[in-house]
Amino acid sequence: MTKDDRVTAAVARAVATAPVTLRELARRAGISHALLHRIAHRRVRATARVAAAVVKALEAIAEEASAAARDVSRSTKGHDETQ
């Protein structure tokens, strides 16, 4: 397996397991959803630029989710869980 194949496989896995839709991931990464779809289905190879954009988008999504989880956690401190 070549480096390009490994990058493409990693991007395809990221698309399949992302906590957002393919379209949302593409929007956040600043790339075409059609291109991301073709990469996810291994019709074209992912470039290093596309892979980096997907990484950046997923990191931002993860940070947003972590911040939301912290907010929820803070809001429940001191509350009776039976209510």
BAVEXKE-805501 format. One line per field, with one value per residue: residue in one letter; chain; residue number from 1; x, y, z of N, C-alpha, C in turn. Coordinates in steps of 0.02 Angstrom, whole numbers. Example, Ala and Ser with C-alpha at 12.3 -4.5 7.8 and 13.67 -1.06 7.14 Angstrom:
BEGIN
aa = [a,s]
ch = [A,A]
i = [1,2]
nxx = [660,642]
nyy = [-284,-112]
nzz = [390,354]
caxx = [615,684]
cayy = [-225,-53]
cazz = [390,357]
cxx = [660,645]
cyy = [-165,2]
czz = [390,394]
//
This chain:
BEGIN
aa = [m,t,k,d,d,r,v,t,a,a,v,a,r,a,v,a,t,a,p,v,t,l,r,e,l,a,r,r,a,g,i,s,h,a,l,l,h,r,i,a,h,r,r,v,r,a,t,a,r,v,a,a,a,v,v,k,a,l,e,a,i,a,e,e,a,s,a,a,a,r,d,v,s,r,s,t,k,g,h,d,e,t,q]
ch = [A,A,A,A,A,A,A,A,A,A,A,A,A,A,A,A,A,A,A,A,A,A,A,A,A,A,A,A,A,A,A,A,A,A,A,A,A,A,A,A,A,A,A,A,A,A,A,A,A,A,A,A,A,A,A,A,A,A,A,A,A,A,A,A,A,A,A,A,A,A,A,A,A,A,A,A,A,A,A,A,A,A,A]
i = [1,2,3,4,5,6,7,8,9,10,11,12,13,14,15,16,17,18,19,20,21,22,23,24,25,26,27,28,29,30,31,32,33,34,35,36,37,38,39,40,41,42,43,44,45,46,47,48,49,50,51,52,53,54,55,56,57,58,59,60,61,62,63,64,65,66,67,68,69,70,71,72,73,74,75,76,77,78,79,80,81,82,83]
nxx = [43,32,90,-1,-115,-133,-161,-280,-362,-366,-431,-554,-599,-611,-715,-818,-834,-854,-933,-1025,-1118,-1065,-1075,-1073,-947,-867,-900,-850,-718,-689,-695,-758,-910,-936,-809,-760,-848,-813,-683,-711,-772,-671,-643,-563,-400,-351,-275,-131,-165,-306,-321,-261,-352,-468,-425,-407,-540,-605,-540,-585,-721,-717,-668,-774,-874,-819,-818,-955,-994,-926,-996,-1124,-1094,-1050,-1169,-1248,-1195,-1221,-1356,-1497,-1503,-1623,-1720]
nyy = [-59,108,271,369,289,251,375,409,302,330,455,415,328,423,503,409,386,507,627,705,747,699,807,916,899,918,1051,1117,1086,1155,1104,1024,935,835,796,746,640,558,525,457,345,290,325,423,482,548,705,777,905,900,801,867,973,904,848,967,1015,909,916,1041,1014,916,992,1083,994,946,1064,1088,975,1000,1115,1063,972,1059,1127,1034,1007,993,975,874,712,644,727]
nzz = [0,-45,10,-30,-44,89,149,83,125,263,264,209,311,413,364,365,502,561,670,608,459,293,205,296,354,240,211,324,308,197,69,-80,-66,-154,-197,-75,-58,-167,-128,-9,-60,-126,-258,-304,-257,-98,-72,9,51,58,155,265,281,317,438,514,516,584,707,752,764,864,971,988,1027,1147,1222,1231,1305,1425,1466,1487,1588,1691,1713,1774,1897,2068,2056,2089,2030,2011,1972]
caxx = [0,72,73,-64,-169,-145,-194,-349,-398,-376,-484,-616,-620,-632,-781,-866,-844,-862,-997,-1065,-1129,-1013,-1082,-1051,-875,-839,-909,-803,-650,-680,-687,-820,-938,-930,-741,-755,-886,-771,-628,-740,-787,-607,-643,-504,-356,-347,-211,-109,-203,-373,-314,-249,-414,-513,-399,-423,-612,-622,-515,-631,-784,-703,-663,-842,-910,-791,-843,-1026,-996,-906,-1052,-1177,-1069,-1052,-1238,-1281,-1163,-1263,-1426,-1518,-1512,-1690,-1768]
cayy = [0,169,325,399,243,255,439,402,257,365,505,377,307,482,521,358,387,576,638,751,721,710,876,961,892,951,1123,1141,1077,1200,1066,1003,873,785,770,704,579,517,499,408,284,272,336,466,483,610,739,799,965,879,767,917,1010,860,846,1030,1017,862,942,1094,981,884,1045,1107,942,946,1124,1077,926,1036,1159,1020,945,1113,1147,983,1002,1016,959,805,675,615,778]
cazz = [0,-50,56,-55,-27,162,163,58,171,326,253,200,378,450,339,388,574,585,705,567,392,244,181,348,358,182,219,375,282,140,7,-111,-38,-207,-192,-15,-73,-211,-87,38,-98,-156,-331,-314,-199,-59,-72,76,67,78,220,317,290,354,506,546,527,637,771,773,785,928,1022,1000,1065,1215,1256,1246,1359,1486,1485,1515,1652,1740,1728,1814,1963,2123,2044,2105,1967,2006,1948]
cxx = [45,49,7,-124,-186,-181,-267,-390,-413,-431,-551,-643,-645,-702,-834,-882,-855,-931,-1042,-1074,-1069,-1015,-1057,-975,-841,-844,-858,-731,-636,-667,-755,-845,-933,-860,-734,-792,-844,-712,-654,-755,-728,-607,-585,-463,-359,-278,-193,-149,-273,-370,-304,-312,-464,-490,-418,-498,-632,-598,-560,-696,-774,-700,-732,-882,-885,-816,-916,-1034,-977,-963,-1108,-1156,-1072,-1123,-1273,-1251,-1210,-1337,-1440,-1533,-1582,-1740,-1773]
cyy = [62,220,358,355,246,320,435,357,291,418,470,354,366,505,473,363,457,585,689,719,735,782,927,958,927,1026,1151,1135,1123,1164,1045,938,817,754,725,638,532,487,444,342,260,276,381,463,550,640,758,860,947,845,817,958,969,854,909,1035,970,885,998,1065,949,936,1073,1057,940,1006,1116,1028,958,1080,1119,994,998,1130,1096,975,1031,1003,886,769,645,665,779]
czz = [0,2,35,-38,48,180,142,104,237,319,245,268,419,428,366,462,603,618,669,498,347,219,232,356,300,188,268,351,223,75,-18,-79,-91,-206,-132,-24,-116,-174,-41,4,-140,-232,-351,-250,-164,-65,0,98,92,146,276,332,330,426,544,563,584,705,797,798,854,984,1039,1042,1137,1254,1275,1304,1425,1511,1517,1584,1707,1760,1772,1883,2015,2113,2061,2040,1959,1978,1874]
//
